[in-house]
Amino acid sequence: MILRQDILERVLQDLVVAELNELRRGKHRGQAQSILTPHDESLDSFELYTAAAAVSIMFHVHETGLEDLLLARPRPQDWVDILQRSLNESGNRMSFRSSGSTGGKTLHEHQVSDLMQEVEYFASTLGRVARVVATVPSHHIYGFLFTALLPSRMDIPVIDARGPAAITRRYAAGDLLVSFPFALERMLHFGSLPGEDVTILCSTAPCPPELAAAIRAQGAELVEIYGSSETAGVGIRRENGKPYSLLPYLERASSTKAAEPTALIRRENRPLEQGRNPYAQRVIHLPDEVEWCDSRSFRPLRRRDGAVQVGGVNVYPDKVCELVKRHPMVAAAAVRPYVTKDGLRLKAFVVPRTAQGAVASTGPADSGSTGRSTDTSEANTSEIEQQLRELLSAQLEAAALPAVYTFGTEIPRNELGKLSDWQV
């Protein structure tokens, strides 16, 4: 695998900054803006160790025996040199963590040859690309594929346009904008969507149909990519309302085996090794339940792991709810997503304990109940809410934080005793 040095520096920067910011969440320490060194008094030895471990795991530096050099030479340029050497000596595998903020981020290993297979496909089908404009970080698999591997393969520049830069930037013919729904929604809101001769890649979350239609109405070519940290890219969609089409090297594991509708076969793309079957295939599983339209096209239905997408991040309402329930003044709680003008967010319904220590009712409410308001003389709900916000902010990413708290004496349930929705 060949990564241009400036691109490798960007990936390293994104990875280390993300690790430092995650460590510092809730510790009243400044957010890292660049790679820090031991000469910077704000970096402690634990942070250095964690950053070095993250780099070694992502790039599999440990397979070349060079991982100790990351601690011995903790300067950014030294780390770039170590990574280049590691990639030259091995560089056969990489690992990416899922972006889920509350699901206990999981590690997913990929063959570099598989990643290159995807990049080669897009390099041959995207048409003329003069430069990549990135609104996503490069250390997650989507960003790595299209803002690191692809521009290295095509030898084109990468422009970092994260944050307001994506909205204020002037786009030129031949730009490839690598983005996600929330950023594109903001661009639509401010009237700064690119027009003709610009290609937009959209992934990390489903692109709302009205947003996709608005982008295409501006004249830009929108390519929606369906994939995940587990699978890399799986399918693409280029027209409004159409299903996704499988990438050419993927196929259904069985068109008749209803028991495994999420199983796919990937034709391997590794060099022939001694004694290895050149026709070997591997089975991968989609993270979502899907509806198959035919043998090569599908529509995603819902996550199989209970995750929802908030601002392009996988968020797990059930696990957020468990954190809410740990508060000593919370008797019961429910957390679920709801739609706002800015996209999906989480909301929380909380049943507080009474001031005397008794537990408010958590049984079924009346049919169609939305939960009755609690008496604030029994429980100081504003204080509980403030404490919950502080507690969760110290443990979760912003996308996973409930935007609205509702308090009541009973968790909302329907006439069958099942959890029901509530108004905010």
C-alpha positions in Angstrom: 0.0 0.0 0.0 1.3 3.4 -1.0 0.2 6.5 0.9 1.6 9.9 -0.1 3.5 11.5 2.8 1.2 14.5 3.2 -1.8 12.2 3.3 -0.2 9.9 5.8 0.5 12.9 8.0 -3.2 13.8 7.8 -4.4 10.3 8.8 -1.9 10.2 11.7 -3.1 13.7 12.8 -6.8 12.7 12.7 -6.2 9.5 14.6 -4.1 10.9 17.4 -6.2 14.0 17.9 -9.4 11.8 18.1 -7.7 9.6 20.7 -6.6 12.5 22.8 -9.9 14.2 22.7 -11.7 11.0 23.8 -9.3 10.6 26.7 -9.9 14.2 27.8 -13.7 14.2 27.6 -15.1 15.3 30.9 -11.6 16.0 32.5 -11.8 19.8 32.0 -8.7 19.6 29.8 -8.3 21.4 26.5 -9.3 19.7 23.2 -6.2 18.6 21.2 -5.9 20.5 17.9 -2.7 18.9 16.7 -0.3 16.0 17.5 1.3 16.7 20.8 4.8 15.7 22.0 6.3 15.0 25.4 7.8 18.5 25.3 4.2 19.8 25.5 3.4 19.7 29.2 -0.3 19.0 28.5 0.5 15.5 27.3 1.0 12.9 29.9 2.6 9.5 29.5 -0.8 7.7 29.5 -1.9 9.8 26.6 1.3 9.1 24.7 0.9 5.4 25.3 -2.7 5.4 24.2 -2.0 7.4 21.0 0.9 5.1 20.1 -1.3 2.0 20.7 -4.0 3.4 18.5 -1.5 4.0 15.7 0.0 0.6 16.0 -3.4 -1.1 16.0 -4.7 0.8 13.0 -1.6 0.2 10.8 -0.6 -3.1 12.4 2.8 -1.8 13.2 3.2 -4.5 15.8 3.4 -7.1 13.0 6.7 -5.5 11.9 8.2 -5.2 15.4 8.5 -1.5 15.1 5.8 -0.5 17.7 8.3 0.3 20.5 9.8 3.0 18.3 6.6 4.9 18.6 7.3 5.5 22.3 11.0 5.9 21.8 10.6 8.5 19.1 7.4 10.4 20.0 7.7 13.2 17.4 5.2 13.5 14.5 7.8 13.3 11.8 9.3 10.2 13.4 5.9 8.5 13.6 5.4 9.2 9.9 8.7 7.7 9.1 8.0 4.6 11.3 4.6 4.2 9.5 6.2 4.4 6.1 8.7 1.8 7.0 6.1 -0.5 8.5 3.9 -0.1 5.4 6.8 -0.9 3.1 7.8 -4.0 5.2 4.3 -5.4 5.6 1.2 -3.2 5.1 -1.1 -6.2 4.3 -3.8 -5.4 6.9 -5.4 -2.4 8.6 -8.0 -2.2 11.4 -10.7 0.4 11.8 -12.9 1.1 14.8 -16.6 1.6 14.4 -17.8 5.2 14.9 -20.4 4.1 17.5 -20.2 6.4 20.4 -22.0 4.3 22.9 -21.7 0.7 21.6 -18.2 0.0 22.9 -16.3 0.8 19.7 -15.4 -2.4 18.0 -12.3 -3.1 15.9 -12.6 -4.4 12.3 -9.7 -5.8 10.4 -9.5 -5.5 6.6 -7.1 -6.7 4.0 -5.4 -3.8 2.3 -6.0 -5.6 -1.1 -9.7 -5.4 -0.4 -9.5 -1.7 0.3 -7.5 -1.2 -2.9 -10.1 -3.2 -4.8 -12.8 -0.7 -3.7 -10.6 2.3 -4.5 -9.7 0.9 -8.0 -13.4 0.5 -8.7 -14.3 4.1 -7.8 -11.2 5.5 -9.5 -12.4 3.8 -12.8 -16.0 4.9 -12.5 -16.0 8.4 -11.0 -14.8 10.1 -14.2 -12.5 13.1 -14.0 -11.4 14.0 -10.5 -9.1 17.0 -10.1 -9.0 17.1 -6.3 -10.7 15.6 -3.2 -12.5 18.0 -0.8 -12.9 16.2 2.6 -15.5 17.0 5.2 -14.8 13.8 7.1 -11.9 12.6 9.2 -9.4 10.3 7.5 -8.9 7.7 10.2 -12.4 6.1 9.9 -12.8 3.6 7.0 -15.0 5.9 4.8 -12.6 8.8 5.2 -9.5 6.6 4.8 -10.8 5.1 1.5 -11.8 8.3 -0.2 -9.6 11.0 1.4 -6.4 8.9 1.8 -6.2 5.8 -0.5 -8.1 7.3 -3.5 -6.1 10.6 -3.7 -2.9 8.6 -3.2 -3.9 6.2 -6.0 -4.9 9.1 -8.3 -2.1 11.5 -7.1 -4.4 14.4 -6.6 -4.5 17.0 -3.8 -6.8 16.8 -0.8 -8.5 19.9 0.6 -9.6 19.7 4.3 -13.0 21.4 4.4 -14.4 20.2 7.8 -16.6 22.5 9.7 -17.7 25.9 8.3 -15.1 25.5 5.5 -17.4 23.1 3.7 -20.2 25.8 3.6 -18.0 28.8 2.6 -15.8 27.0 0.1 -16.0 27.7 -3.6 -16.1 24.4 -5.5 -14.5 23.9 -8.9 -15.1 21.6 -11.8 -13.6 18.2 -11.1 -14.0 18.4 -7.3 -14.9 15.2 -5.5 -16.7 16.2 -2.3 -16.5 13.4 0.3 -19.2 14.1 2.8 -22.1 12.9 4.9 -25.8 13.8 5.3 -25.6 16.3 8.2 -22.9 18.3 6.5 -24.8 18.3 3.2 -28.0 19.4 5.0 -26.1 22.4 6.4 -24.8 23.3 3.0 -28.4 23.1 1.6 -29.6 25.2 4.5 -27.1 28.0 3.7 -27.5 27.7 -0.1 -23.9 26.5 -0.7 -24.4 23.1 -2.3 -22.1 22.5 -5.2 -23.5 22.4 -8.7 -22.5 21.0 -12.1 -19.2 19.3 -12.7 -18.8 18.3 -9.0 -19.3 14.8 -7.7 -20.5 14.2 -4.2 -19.9 11.0 -2.2 -22.3 10.6 0.7 -22.1 7.9 3.3 -22.0 7.2 7.1 -25.8 7.4 7.3 -28.8 7.2 4.9 -29.2 10.4 2.8 -32.7 11.6 3.2 -34.6 11.4 -0.1 -35.5 15.1 -0.1 -31.8 16.0 0.4 -30.6 13.7 -2.3 -33.2 15.2 -4.7 -32.1 18.7 -3.8 -28.4 17.9 -4.4 -29.1 16.3 -7.8 -31.4 19.2 -8.7 -28.4 21.5 -8.3 -26.7 19.6 -11.1 -24.1 17.8 -9.0 -23.6 14.0 -9.4 -24.5 12.4 -6.1 -23.1 8.9 -5.3 -24.7 7.4 -2.2 -22.5 4.7 -0.7 -23.8 2.0 1.6 -21.2 0.4 3.8 -19.9 0.1 7.4 -16.7 -0.3 9.4 -17.3 -4.0 9.3 -17.8 -4.4 5.6 -16.2 -1.4 3.9 -18.3 -0.3 0.8 -21.1 -2.6 -0.2 -23.4 -0.8 -2.6 -24.0 2.5 -4.4 -27.0 4.5 -5.6 -26.9 7.2 -8.3 -30.6 7.9 -8.8 -33.4 9.2 -6.5 -35.6 6.4 -5.2 -33.6 3.6 -6.6 -32.3 0.7 -4.5 -28.6 0.2 -3.9 -26.6 -1.9 -6.3 -23.9 -4.3 -5.0 -20.3 -3.4 -5.9 -19.2 -5.7 -8.7 -17.0 -8.0 -6.6 -19.8 -8.8 -4.1 -22.8 -11.1 -4.5 -25.5 -12.6 -2.3 -24.3 -15.7 -0.5 -27.5 -17.4 -1.6 -30.5 -16.0 -3.5 -32.7 -18.7 -1.9 -31.3 -19.1 1.6 -33.8 -16.9 3.5 -32.1 -17.7 6.8 -29.2 -15.5 6.0 -30.5 -12.5 3.9 -27.6 -10.3 5.2 -24.8 -12.7 4.0 -22.6 -11.7 1.1 -19.7 -13.4 -0.7 -16.7 -11.3 -1.5 -14.4 -12.5 -4.2 -10.9 -12.2 -2.9 -8.4 -9.8 -4.4 -5.2 -10.9 -2.8 -2.1 -12.1 -4.7 -1.9 -15.8 -5.3 0.0 -17.5 -2.5 1.6 -20.9 -2.6 -1.0 -23.6 -1.8 -3.9 -21.1 -1.8 -7.1 -21.6 -3.8 -7.2 -18.7 -6.3 -11.0 -19.0 -6.3 -11.4 -18.7 -2.5 -14.3 -16.6 -1.4 -15.3 -15.1 2.0 -18.6 -14.5 3.6 -19.3 -11.1 5.1 -22.5 -10.0 6.9 -24.3 -6.7 6.6 -25.0 -4.7 9.8 -28.5 -4.0 8.7 -31.6 -6.0 7.8 -32.2 -5.5 4.1 -34.9 -6.0 1.5 -33.6 -7.7 -1.7 -35.2 -6.3 -4.9 -33.3 -8.8 -7.0 -30.0 -10.7 -6.8 -27.9 -7.5 -7.0 -30.0 -4.7 -5.6 -31.3 -4.0 -2.1 -32.8 -1.5 0.3 -31.6 -1.2 3.9 -34.4 -1.5 6.5 -33.0 -1.2 10.0 -29.9 -1.8 12.1 -29.5 -5.3 13.5 -27.6 -4.1 16.6 -30.1 -1.4 17.7 -28.0 1.5 16.5 -29.4 4.7 15.0 -27.5 7.3 13.1 -27.2 10.8 14.7 -25.0 13.2 12.7 -23.3 10.3 11.0 -22.4 8.5 14.2 -23.8 5.2 15.3 -25.6 5.7 18.6 -27.2 3.0 20.8 -30.3 4.3 22.7 -30.5 1.2 24.9 -26.9 1.7 26.1 -27.5 5.4 26.7 -30.6 4.5 28.7 -28.5 2.2 30.9 -26.2 5.1 31.8 -29.2 7.3 32.7 -30.5 4.5 35.0 -27.2 4.5 37.0 -28.0 7.9 38.5 -29.1 7.3 42.1 -32.1 9.5 41.7 -33.5 7.8 38.6 -36.0 5.0 39.2 -36.6 4.2 35.5 -35.8 5.7 32.2 -36.4 5.3 28.4 -34.3 6.7 25.6 -35.3 6.8 21.9 -34.6 8.9 18.8 -36.8 11.6 17.5 -36.8 13.9 14.4 -35.7 17.5 14.7 -35.3 20.1 11.9 -31.6 19.4 12.1 -32.0 15.6 11.8 -32.2 12.7 14.3 -31.5 13.3 18.0 -32.1 11.3 21.2 -34.6 12.1 23.9 -34.9 10.7 27.4 -37.9 10.1 29.6 -37.0 9.9 33.3 -38.9 8.6 36.3 -37.3 10.1 39.4 -37.1 8.6 42.9 -39.1 10.5 45.5 -37.4 12.7 48.1 -38.3 10.1 50.7 -36.5 7.4 48.8 -39.6 5.6 47.4 -39.6 4.7 43.8 -42.1 6.4 41.5 -44.4 4.0 39.6 -42.7 2.3 36.6 -45.6 0.0 35.7 -47.8 0.4 32.7 -49.5 3.7 32.3 -53.0 4.2 30.9 -53.6 3.4 27.3 -51.8 5.9 25.1 -50.1 7.5 28.1 -47.3 9.9 27.5 -46.2 9.8 31.1 -47.6 12.0 33.9 -45.6 15.0 35.1 -43.9 14.4 38.4 -44.3 16.7 41.4 -41.1 18.7 41.7 -41.6 19.0 45.4 -40.8 15.2 45.6 -37.9 15.3 43.2 -35.9 18.3 42.0 -36.1 17.4 38.3 -34.0 20.4 37.1 -31.2 19.3 39.4 -31.4 15.7 38.2 -31.4 16.8 34.6 -28.3 19.0 35.2 -26.5 16.1 36.9 -27.5 13.7 34.1 -26.2 16.0 31.4 -22.9 16.3 33.3 -22.7 12.6 33.8 -23.3 11.7 30.2 -21.2 14.5 28.8 -18.2 12.9 30.6 -18.8 9.5 29.0 -20.4 10.0 25.6 -19.8 11.8 22.4 -22.1 14.7 21.6 -24.2 12.7 19.1 -25.2 10.3 21.9 -26.3 12.9 24.4 -30.1 13.3 24.8 -31.2 16.7 23.6 -34.4 16.8 25.6 -35.4 15.3 29.0 -39.0 14.7 30.0 -39.9 13.7 33.6 -42.9 11.8 34.7 -44.2 9.3 37.3 -44.5 6.4 34.8 -42.7 5.3 31.7 -45.0 5.8 28.7 -46.6 2.4 27.7 -49.5 1.4 25.5 -52.4 -0.8 26.4 -50.3 -3.9 25.9 -47.7 -2.7 28.3 -45.1 -2.1 25.6 -43.0 1.1 25.6 -44.7 3.9 23.7 -43.5 7.3 22.4 -44.0 10.6 24.1 -44.2 14.2 23.0 -41.3 16.7 23.6 
